[in-house]
Each structure stands twice: as structure tokens, then as C-alpha cells.
Amino acid sequence: MFRLFRQKPKTDSEYFTELFTRYEKRMYSIAFRYTSSSELAEDAIQEAGLKIMRQLDRLRGFSTDELERWLRVLVKNTALNVLRRERKYIAAQEPEEPIYDHIESQSGFNDLVSLIRSMPEGMRELLEMRFVLEYTNKEIAEYLGISENAVAARIHRARAKLIEVLRKEGYDYE
């Protein structure tokens, strides 16, 4: 069985430094592939580094192949967790500006409702509940049996799609 280092480093610090130096670029590449952001990839690598430090004794017994597989999975999962947290943060920080504030007349509102009703089923239901029936995210979450964060993220995506459709229909949405 081939070991990562020819000599066992004397301290955890030395082992960690050698390990991190050797795999940092690969770990960053994996993290970036999942986050598409250098900042988020760096955050993921930092978190992965902390997890590696906690597992050093275990990692010393791994072959190079086992270590590389373990690191790939660790970095992938860490990057996905960082990305999820970032999306929740963004969803929580975005003020909810009603779409219909930009529609100046009743006929415009009716056109908006028609556009919402032409959206795919999942998006249509969320948009109707939020912007036509004016349910809160909490009420929608309870009704659908999902978390408020999931509702906020789905509404964000549906709203972006609706804005795209509004622009194609000739509405000026800023």
C-alpha cells in the first residue's frame, strides 16, 4: 500500500501543511466547480481544512487513493453546504418588492395575473399565493409543508422567471 509521504511527519502541523500544500489546488478546483465563485470556493476550502485538521489521525492511515477520494467527497460536500448557506443568506436579505407595484392599471394587473397563470404549475402556485392572494412565506410554507427558506428560494426563482416573461411581453420592469 503506497502512503502519501515517504516519512511520517513528526507533528500534526507538519502533516497538515504537507497535505494541504499538495492538494490545495485540486480542492479549490472541486469547490469552484460546485460554487462557481472564487470567494465561496475559498470559504469551502477553509472549512474543509478545519475538517481535515480534526481527522488527521485517521488520515495518516489512508493510502494516496483513499485520501484523494476522501478529500474529493469532503470538498464537494463542504462546497455544497457553503453554497446552500449563501443562497439562504441571499434569500433572507432580499427585500420582497411586490411585482404588481410596477403595474399601473387594473388591466395591467389582470394581464399580470394572466401571465402568472400561464407559468409552469409549481411556479404558478407559488406566485399566485404570494402576489395575488398575498400569503406570507410562513403561510405558504405551512400549506406546502416545506421550510420558509425553501419558499423564499422558490419564489425568488419564480419571480425572476416572471420578470423575464414580463420583459418579453413589453413591460418595463426595473
N, CA and C of each residue as an Amber inpcrd file, in Angstrom:
protein
   522
   0.8510000  -1.1750000   0.0000000   0.0000000   0.0000000   0.0000000
   0.8960000   1.2360000   0.0000000   0.7320000   2.1030000  -0.9730000
   1.5200000   3.3260000  -1.0960000   0.9910000   4.3890000  -0.1380000
   1.8370000   5.0040000   0.5990000   1.4640000   6.0600000   1.5360000
   1.7680000   7.4200000   0.9110000   1.0520000   8.4160000   1.3580000
   1.1890000   9.7570000   0.8050000   2.6050000  10.2940000   0.9770000
   3.1760000  10.1080000   2.1420000   4.5020000  10.6510000   2.4270000
   5.4580000   9.5030000   2.7250000   6.7060000   9.6610000   2.2690000
   7.6830000   8.6110000   2.4930000   8.0080000   8.4730000   3.9740000
   8.1160000   9.5730000   4.6570000   8.3580000   9.5520000   6.0870000
   7.1390000  10.1150000   6.7880000   6.8180000   9.5570000   7.9020000
   5.7020000  10.0590000   8.6720000   6.1410000  11.3800000   9.3190000
   5.4470000  12.5020000   8.9890000   5.8340000  13.7730000   9.6030000
   5.7580000  13.6810000  11.1310000   6.6020000  14.4470000  11.7690000
   6.6960000  14.3680000  13.2220000   5.4890000  14.9670000  13.9280000
   4.9300000  16.0130000  13.3770000   3.8190000  16.6750000  14.0780000
   2.5920000  16.7430000  13.1750000   1.4420000  16.9520000  13.8310000
   0.2100000  17.1510000  13.0700000   0.3160000  18.3720000  12.1740000
   0.9570000  19.4060000  12.6670000   1.1080000  20.6400000  11.9110000
   1.8820000  20.3980000  10.6210000   2.9640000  19.6450000  10.7150000
   3.7560000  19.3390000   9.5250000   2.9470000  18.4900000   8.5380000
   2.2540000  17.4870000   9.0540000   1.4500000  16.6210000   8.2040000
   0.3610000  17.4330000   7.5080000  -0.3350000  18.2740000   8.2600000
  -1.3980000  19.0900000   7.6870000  -0.8430000  20.0160000   6.6060000
   0.2810000  20.6610000   6.8830000   0.8840000  21.5830000   5.9180000
   1.2430000  20.8620000   4.6310000   1.8620000  19.6870000   4.7420000
   2.2170000  18.9260000   3.5420000   0.9720000  18.4930000   2.7740000
  -0.0010000  18.0140000   3.5100000  -1.2480000  17.5590000   2.8930000
  -1.9640000  18.7050000   2.1890000  -2.1020000  19.8080000   2.8780000
  -2.8200000  20.9510000   2.3170000  -2.0800000  21.5280000   1.1170000
  -0.7610000  21.6330000   1.2100000   0.0460000  22.1570000   0.1170000
  -0.0940000  21.2760000  -1.1230000  -0.0760000  19.9910000  -0.9010000
  -0.1440000  19.0500000  -2.0190000  -1.5080000  19.0740000  -2.7300000
  -2.6120000  19.2510000  -1.9800000  -3.9500000  19.1080000  -2.5600000
  -4.7500000  20.4070000  -2.6620000  -4.1840000  21.5110000  -2.2670000
  -4.9370000  22.7640000  -2.2400000  -5.5250000  23.1330000  -3.6080000
  -4.7280000  23.0490000  -4.6610000  -5.2180000  23.4280000  -5.9990000
  -6.3370000  22.5020000  -6.4580000  -6.2050000  21.2170000  -6.2130000
  -7.2620000  20.2700000  -6.5940000  -8.5350000  20.5400000  -5.7910000
  -8.3710000  20.7970000  -4.4980000  -9.5410000  21.0620000  -3.6490000
 -10.2410000  22.3370000  -4.1110000  -9.4580000  23.3530000  -4.4350000
 -10.0500000  24.6040000  -4.9200000 -10.8150000  24.3580000  -6.2210000
 -10.2360000  23.5910000  -7.1130000 -10.8760000  23.2940000  -8.3910000
 -12.2210000  22.5960000  -8.1810000 -12.2610000  21.6510000  -7.2840000
 -13.5110000  20.9420000  -6.9790000 -14.5260000  21.9060000  -6.3830000
 -14.0980000  22.6970000  -5.4140000 -15.0030000  23.6460000  -4.7560000
 -15.5410000  24.6670000  -5.7560000 -14.6800000  25.1510000  -6.6220000
 -15.1060000  26.1430000  -7.6100000 -16.1080000  25.5360000  -8.5950000
 -15.9040000  24.2720000  -8.9460000 -16.8210000  23.5950000  -9.8700000
 -18.2450000  23.5890000  -9.3070000 -18.3810000  23.4570000  -7.9960000
 -19.7110000  23.3960000  -7.3950000 -20.2770000  24.7710000  -7.0410000
 -19.4140000  25.7270000  -6.7030000 -19.9180000  27.0310000  -6.2530000
 -19.9260000  28.0820000  -7.3510000 -19.0760000  27.9310000  -8.3540000
 -18.9130000  28.9190000  -9.4340000 -18.5400000  30.2950000  -8.9030000
 -17.8830000  30.3240000  -7.7790000 -17.4680000  31.5830000  -7.1640000
 -16.1400000  31.3680000  -6.4580000 -15.1810000  32.2420000  -6.7440000
 -13.8750000  32.0750000  -6.0890000 -13.9870000  32.3140000  -4.5890000
 -14.8180000  33.2750000  -4.1890000 -14.9810000  33.5470000  -2.7480000
 -15.5990000  32.3560000  -2.0260000 -16.6490000  31.7880000  -2.6030000
 -17.3000000  30.6420000  -1.9730000 -16.3990000  29.4170000  -2.0000000
 -15.6340000  29.2650000  -3.0700000 -14.6990000  28.1430000  -3.1530000
 -13.6340000  28.2720000  -2.0640000 -13.1470000  29.4820000  -1.8520000
 -12.1560000  29.6940000  -0.7920000 -12.7550000  29.4200000   0.5770000
 -14.0060000  29.8450000   0.7860000 -14.6860000  29.5430000   2.0580000
 -14.7910000  28.0350000   2.2590000 -15.1370000  27.3320000   1.1900000
 -15.2730000  25.8780000   1.2780000 -13.9330000  25.2240000   1.6100000
 -12.8640000  25.7240000   1.0110000 -11.5330000  25.1640000   1.2780000
 -11.1330000  25.4110000   2.7300000 -11.4450000  26.5910000   3.2510000
 -11.1320000  26.8710000   4.6590000 -11.8830000  25.9170000   5.5780000
 -13.1720000  25.7380000   5.3130000 -13.9590000  24.8230000   6.1360000
 -13.4550000  23.3950000   6.0070000 -13.1200000  23.0020000   4.7820000
 -12.5830000  21.6610000   4.5670000 -11.2680000  21.4980000   5.3280000
 -10.4520000  22.5370000   5.3480000  -9.1880000  22.4920000   6.0910000
  -9.4050000  22.2180000   7.5670000 -10.4220000  22.8480000   8.1460000
 -10.7340000  22.5980000   9.5620000 -11.1630000  21.1500000   9.7750000
 -11.9410000  20.6320000   8.8540000 -12.3940000  19.2440000   8.9710000
 -11.2210000  18.2830000   8.8130000 -10.3020000  18.6290000   7.9330000
  -9.1100000  17.8010000   7.7420000  -8.2950000  17.7750000   9.0320000
  -8.1370000  18.9410000   9.6410000  -7.3460000  19.0160000  10.8770000
  -7.9380000  18.1070000  11.9630000  -9.2590000  18.0250000  12.0210000
  -9.9090000  17.1930000  13.0360000  -9.7280000  15.7000000  12.7480000
  -9.4010000  15.3560000  11.5080000  -9.3130000  13.9510000  11.1000000
  -7.8780000  13.4890000  10.8200000  -6.8980000  14.2580000  11.2230000
  -5.5150000  13.9400000  10.8580000  -5.0930000  12.5370000  11.2720000
  -5.4260000  12.1180000  12.4840000  -5.0160000  10.7820000  12.9210000
  -5.5950000   9.7060000  12.0110000  -6.8330000   9.8710000  11.6320000
  -7.4960000   8.9220000  10.7440000  -6.8520000   8.9330000   9.3580000
  -6.5180000  10.1240000   8.8680000  -5.9850000  10.2670000   7.5170000
  -4.5870000   9.6720000   7.3780000  -3.8430000   9.6420000   8.4520000
  -2.4780000   9.0990000   8.3840000  -2.4660000   7.6510000   7.8930000
  -3.5300000   6.9110000   8.1500000  -3.5740000   5.5090000   7.7380000
  -4.0800000   5.2930000   6.3270000  -4.4700000   6.3430000   5.6330000
  -5.0290000   6.2100000   4.2900000  -3.9340000   6.0660000   3.2420000
  -4.2210000   5.2790000   2.2160000  -3.3340000   5.2470000   1.0430000
  -3.6020000   6.5290000   0.2600000  -2.7930000   6.8030000  -0.7260000
  -2.9610000   8.0040000  -1.5460000  -4.3290000   8.0030000  -2.2150000
  -4.7300000   6.8590000  -2.7870000  -6.0360000   6.7780000  -3.4560000
  -7.1840000   7.0200000  -2.4760000  -7.1090000   6.4060000  -1.3080000
  -8.1610000   6.5900000  -0.3040000  -8.2240000   8.0490000   0.1350000
  -7.0820000   8.6390000   0.3310000  -7.0270000  10.0290000   0.7590000
  -7.6180000  10.9570000  -0.3010000  -7.2460000  10.7410000  -1.5430000
  -7.7640000  11.5840000  -2.6190000  -9.2750000  11.4480000  -2.7530000
  -9.8020000  10.2320000  -2.6440000 -11.2630000  10.0330000  -2.6960000
 -11.9350000  10.7370000  -1.5220000 -11.3670000  10.5870000  -0.3460000
 -11.9400000  11.1960000   0.8620000 -11.9530000  12.7190000   0.7240000
 -10.8620000  13.2790000   0.2290000 -10.7780000  14.7280000   0.0510000
 -11.7850000  15.2320000  -0.9830000 -11.9410000  14.4960000  -2.0910000
 -12.9190000  14.9000000  -3.1150000 -14.3200000  14.9730000  -2.5310000
 -14.6950000  13.9480000  -1.7930000 -16.0350000  13.9140000  -1.1980000
 -16.1800000  15.0170000  -0.1520000 -15.1590000  15.1820000   0.6750000
 -15.1960000  16.2160000   1.7090000 -15.3700000  17.6000000   1.0850000
 -14.5700000  17.9170000   0.0870000 -14.6180000  19.2460000  -0.5270000
 -15.9390000  19.4480000  -1.2680000 -16.3940000  18.4380000  -1.9680000
 -17.6780000  18.5450000  -2.6640000 -18.7990000  18.8490000  -1.6610000
 -18.8920000  18.0650000  -0.6020000 -19.9510000  18.2660000   0.3880000
 -19.8280000  19.6110000   1.0920000 -18.6150000  20.0010000   1.3970000
 -18.3970000  21.2920000   2.0510000 -18.7840000  22.4330000   1.1200000
 -18.4130000  22.3420000  -0.1420000 -18.7640000  23.3830000  -1.1230000
 -20.2830000  23.4890000  -1.2670000 -20.9570000  22.3610000  -1.3270000
 -22.4200000  22.3860000  -1.4420000 -23.0630000  23.0020000  -0.2050000
 -22.5090000  22.7100000   0.9670000 -23.0320000  23.3200000   2.2030000
 -22.8170000  24.8300000   2.2090000 -21.6550000  25.2740000   1.7810000
 -21.3640000  26.7100000   1.7030000 -22.3290000  27.3730000   0.7220000
 -22.5500000  26.7400000  -0.3990000 -23.4630000  27.2780000  -1.4090000
 -24.8860000  27.3620000  -0.8670000 -25.3400000  26.3380000  -0.1540000
 -26.6830000  26.3740000   0.4420000 -26.8160000  27.5250000   1.4310000
 -25.8140000  27.6780000   2.2760000 -25.8530000  28.7790000   3.2570000
 -25.9060000  30.1260000   2.5630000 -25.1170000  30.2750000   1.5010000
 -25.0840000  31.5410000   0.7620000 -26.4450000  31.8300000   0.1420000
 -27.0660000  30.8240000  -0.4250000 -28.3920000  31.0200000  -1.0380000
 -29.4260000  31.3920000   0.0130000 -29.3680000  30.7560000   1.1790000
 -30.3020000  31.1080000   2.2550000 -30.0770000  32.5410000   2.6940000
 -28.8090000  32.9440000   2.7840000 -28.4860000  34.3060000   3.2000000
 -29.0210000  35.3080000   2.1810000 -28.8120000  35.0440000   0.9130000
 -29.2790000  35.9450000  -0.1440000 -30.8030000  36.0360000  -0.1170000
 -31.4520000  34.8930000   0.0040000 -32.9180000  34.8850000   0.0300000
 -33.4350000  35.6730000   1.2300000 -32.7690000  35.5710000   2.3560000
 -33.2090000  36.2820000   3.5560000 -32.9300000  37.7810000   3.4670000
 -31.9240000  38.1830000   2.6940000 -31.5370000  39.5820000   2.6110000
 -32.3100000  40.3720000   1.5650000 -32.8900000  39.6790000   0.5870000
 -33.5730000  40.3840000  -0.4910000 -34.9230000  40.9030000  -0.0260000
 -35.1430000  42.1980000  -0.1580000 -36.4600000  42.7130000   0.2040000
 -37.4760000  42.2380000  -0.8200000 -38.6530000  41.9260000  -0.3260000
 -39.6880000  41.4830000  -1.2500000 -40.4740000  42.6810000  -1.7200000
 -40.2030000  43.0680000  -2.9280000 -40.9110000  44.1740000  -3.5410000
 -42.0100000  43.5700000  -4.4010000 -43.2580000  43.9060000  -4.1220000
 -44.3310000  43.3090000  -4.9150000 -44.1760000  43.6350000  -6.3900000
 -44.3450000  42.6290000  -7.2030000 -44.2440000  42.8040000  -8.6490000
 -45.3220000  43.7570000  -9.1300000 -46.4890000  43.6730000  -8.5330000
 -47.6070000  44.4620000  -9.0370000 -47.4690000  45.9510000  -8.7500000
 -46.4910000  46.3840000  -7.9700000 -46.2550000  47.8140000  -7.7730000
 -45.8650000  48.4870000  -9.0840000 -45.3590000  47.7080000 -10.0320000
 -44.9210000  48.2530000 -11.3090000 -46.0300000  48.2250000 -12.3490000
 -47.1510000  47.6720000 -12.0070000 -48.2800000  47.5990000 -12.9260000
 -49.2270000  48.7390000 -12.5580000 -49.4590000  49.6610000 -13.4740000
 -50.1360000  50.9060000 -13.1360000 -51.6560000  50.8660000 -13.2150000
 -52.2470000  49.8800000 -13.8410000 -53.6960000  49.8960000 -14.0010000
 -54.2890000  48.5400000 -13.6650000 -55.6120000  48.5110000 -13.5390000
 -56.3000000  47.2540000 -13.2760000 -56.1130000  46.2870000 -14.4400000
 -56.1390000  46.8010000 -15.6570000 -55.9460000  45.9050000 -16.8040000
 -54.5230000  45.3460000 -16.7910000 -53.5700000  46.1720000 -16.3680000
 -52.1950000  45.6960000 -16.2360000 -52.1020000  44.6060000 -15.1830000
 -52.8230000  44.8040000 -14.0740000 -52.8420000  43.7890000 -13.0210000
 -53.4630000  42.5020000 -13.5530000 -54.5460000  42.6330000 -14.3020000
 -55.1950000  41.4510000 -14.8840000 -54.2570000  40.7370000 -15.8490000
 -53.4970000  41.5230000 -16.6280000 -52.5120000  40.9230000 -17.5250000
 -51.4510000  40.1570000 -16.7260000 -51.0270000  40.7570000 -15.6040000
 -50.0420000  40.1140000 -14.7400000 -50.5860000  38.7940000 -14.2040000
 -51.8140000  38.8060000 -13.7290000 -52.4320000  37.5790000 -13.2140000
 -52.5020000  36.5260000 -14.3250000 -52.8430000  36.9420000 -15.5360000
 -52.8920000  36.0060000 -16.6720000 -51.5080000  35.4070000 -16.9480000
 -50.4820000  36.2640000 -16.8900000 -49.1170000  35.7630000 -17.1010000
 -48.7270000  34.7750000 -16.0060000 -49.0660000  35.1060000 -14.7650000
 -48.7620000  34.2010000 -13.6530000 -49.4440000  32.8600000 -13.8810000
 -50.6870000  32.8980000 -14.3000000 -51.4460000  31.6590000 -14.5130000
 -50.9360000  30.8560000 -15.6960000 -50.1600000  31.4730000 -16.5700000
 -49.5880000  30.7370000 -17.7060000 -48.2320000  30.1110000 -17.3670000
 -47.7140000  30.3960000 -16.1670000 -46.4170000  29.8630000 -15.7410000
 -46.5460000  28.3680000 -15.4530000 -45.4330000  27.6410000 -15.4140000
 -45.4700000  26.2200000 -15.0410000 -46.1220000  26.0480000 -13.6630000
 -46.7710000  24.9300000 -13.4570000 -47.6110000  24.6760000 -12.2780000
 -46.9700000  25.0800000 -10.9400000 -45.7710000  24.6010000 -10.6550000
 -45.1320000  24.9000000  -9.3680000 -44.8990000  26.3890000  -9.1690000
 -44.4190000  27.0450000 -10.2100000 -44.1770000  28.4890000 -10.1380000
 -45.4880000  29.2520000 -10.0380000 -46.4650000  28.8300000 -10.8330000
 -47.7670000  29.4940000 -10.8320000 -48.3830000  29.4830000  -9.4380000
 -48.3800000  28.3230000  -8.8070000 -48.9880000  28.1950000  -7.4840000
 -48.3120000  29.1290000  -6.4760000 -46.9770000  29.1320000  -6.4720000
 -46.2510000  29.9970000  -5.5380000 -46.5250000  31.4760000  -5.8070000
 -46.4620000  31.8760000  -7.0710000 -46.6730000  33.2820000  -7.4100000
 -48.0920000  33.7350000  -7.0940000 -49.0800000  32.8950000  -7.3720000
 -50.4620000  33.2470000  -7.0420000 -50.6330000  33.4080000  -5.5290000
 -50.1040000  32.4540000  -4.7890000 -50.2480000  32.5230000  -3.3330000
 -49.5720000  33.7750000  -2.7750000 -48.3780000  34.0800000  -3.2910000
 -47.6090000  35.1830000  -2.7260000 -48.1060000  36.5480000  -3.2070000
 -48.3220000  36.6980000  -4.5170000 -48.5720000  38.0260000  -5.0600000
 -50.0320000  38.3170000  -5.4140000 -50.8300000  37.2910000  -5.6080000
 -52.2420000  37.5270000  -5.8880000 -53.0510000  37.3960000  -4.6060000
 -52.8730000  36.2690000  -3.9030000 -53.5950000  36.0610000  -2.6510000
 -52.9090000  36.7250000  -1.4570000 -51.6640000  37.1550000  -1.6550000
 -50.8540000  37.8590000  -0.6600000 -50.6400000  37.0690000   0.6310000
 -50.3700000  35.7680000   0.4820000 -49.9950000  34.9470000   1.6300000
 -48.5630000  35.2980000   2.0220000 -48.2460000  35.1220000   3.2860000
 -46.8610000  35.3020000   3.7360000 -46.0760000  34.0360000   3.3930000
 -44.7520000  34.1520000   3.4270000 -43.9150000  32.9760000   3.1870000
 -44.1990000  31.8930000   4.2260000 -44.4660000  32.3080000   5.4490000
 -44.7670000  31.3500000   6.5140000 -46.0500000  30.5850000   6.1960000
 -47.0660000  31.2890000   5.7380000 -48.3340000  30.6400000   5.4000000
 -48.1500000  29.6760000   4.2260000 -47.3750000  30.1010000   3.2480000
 -47.1210000  29.2330000   2.0910000 -46.3460000  27.9910000   2.5280000
 -45.3430000  28.1860000   3.3840000 -44.5420000  27.0610000   3.8780000
 -45.4170000  26.0460000   4.6040000 -46.3030000  26.5440000   5.4500000
 -47.2010000  25.6420000   6.1820000 -48.1180000  24.9010000   5.2200000
 -48.6470000  25.6030000   4.2350000 -49.5570000  24.9970000   3.2770000
 -48.8640000  23.9130000   2.4450000 -47.6490000  24.2080000   1.9930000
 -46.9190000  23.2700000   1.1370000 -46.1250000  22.2230000   1.9210000
 -45.9560000  22.4620000   3.2300000 -45.1950000  21.5200000   4.0400000
 -43.7040000  21.5700000   3.7860000 -43.1900000  22.7750000   3.4880000
 -41.7510000  22.9610000   3.2740000 -41.2820000  24.1070000   4.1620000
 -39.9780000  24.3300000   4.2170000 -39.4370000  25.3920000   5.0740000
 -39.6600000  26.7680000   4.4440000 -39.6160000  27.7840000   5.2910000
 -39.7450000  29.1560000   4.7970000 -38.5910000  29.5130000   3.8620000
 -37.4020000  29.0140000   4.1760000 -36.2440000  29.2730000   3.3000000
 -36.4670000  28.6700000   1.9210000 -37.0460000  27.4720000   1.8790000
 -37.3350000  26.8410000   0.5880000 -38.3670000  27.6640000  -0.1800000
 -39.3740000  28.1600000   0.5340000 -40.3890000  29.0040000  -0.1080000
 -39.7320000  30.2510000  -0.6800000 -38.8890000  30.9160000   0.1260000
 -38.2290000  32.1400000  -0.3270000 -37.3790000  31.8780000  -1.5710000
 -36.6360000  30.7880000  -1.5720000 -35.7830000  30.4650000  -2.7290000
 -36.6290000  30.1690000  -3.9690000 -37.7130000  29.4210000  -3.7860000
 -38.5720000  29.0850000  -4.9330000 -39.2820000  30.3240000  -5.4680000
 -39.7410000  31.1820000  -4.5680000 -40.3930000  32.4140000  -5.0080000
 -39.3930000  33.2890000  -5.7570000 -38.1770000  33.3430000  -5.2660000
 -37.1300000  34.1250000  -5.9290000 -36.9420000  33.6420000  -7.3710000
 -36.8500000  32.3250000  -7.5570000 -36.6670000  31.7730000  -8.9110000
 -37.8990000  32.0280000  -9.7770000 -39.0880000  31.8100000  -9.2030000
 -40.3220000  32.0110000  -9.9660000 -40.4930000  33.4780000 -10.3360000
 -40.1650000  34.3540000  -9.4190000 -40.2770000  35.7940000  -9.6430000
 -39.3220000  36.2330000 -10.7570000 -38.1060000  35.7020000 -10.7370000
 -37.1280000  36.0260000 -11.7830000 -37.6360000  35.5660000 -13.1440000
 -38.2310000  34.3880000 -13.1900000 -38.7860000  33.8790000 -14.4400000
 -39.9520000  34.7510000 -14.9010000 -40.8100000  35.1760000 -13.9700000
 -41.9380000  36.0310000 -14.3190000 -41.4510000  37.3780000 -14.8410000
 -40.4440000  37.9380000 -14.2270000 -39.8890000  39.2130000 -14.6910000
 -39.3560000  39.0630000 -16.1060000 -38.7170000  37.9330000 -16.3740000
 -38.2190000  37.6570000 -17.7290000 -39.3890000  37.6300000 -18.7250000
 -40.4800000  36.9750000 -18.3550000 -41.6620000  36.9010000 -19.2160000
 -42.2750000  38.2930000 -19.3840000 -42.3310000  39.0650000 -18.2930000
 -42.8770000  40.4250000 -18.3730000 -42.0850000  41.2730000 -19.3590000
 -40.7730000  41.1610000 -19.3060000 -39.9290000  41.9310000 -20.2330000
 -40.1720000  41.5090000 -21.6740000 -40.3420000  40.2120000 -21.9010000
 -40.6210000  39.7240000 -23.2550000 -41.9720000  40.2350000 -23.7530000
 -42.9010000  40.4360000 -22.8170000 -44.2370000  40.9390000 -23.1730000
 -44.2430000  42.4610000 -23.3560000 -43.1160000  43.1010000 -23.1090000
 -43.0130000  44.5390000 -23.3400000 -43.1700000  45.4060000 -22.1080000
 -43.2810000  44.7900000 -20.9230000 -43.3620000  45.5780000 -19.6980000
 -41.9660000  45.9990000 -19.3010000 -41.8550000  47.2150000 -18.8140000
 -40.5640000  47.7390000 -18.3630000 -40.4740000  47.5150000 -16.8640000
 -39.7130000  46.5110000 -16.4580000 -39.5620000  46.1860000 -15.0330000
 -38.1530000  46.5250000 -14.6070000 -38.0300000  47.4440000 -13.6540000
 -36.6910000  47.8390000 -13.1760000 -36.4960000  47.4080000 -11.7620000
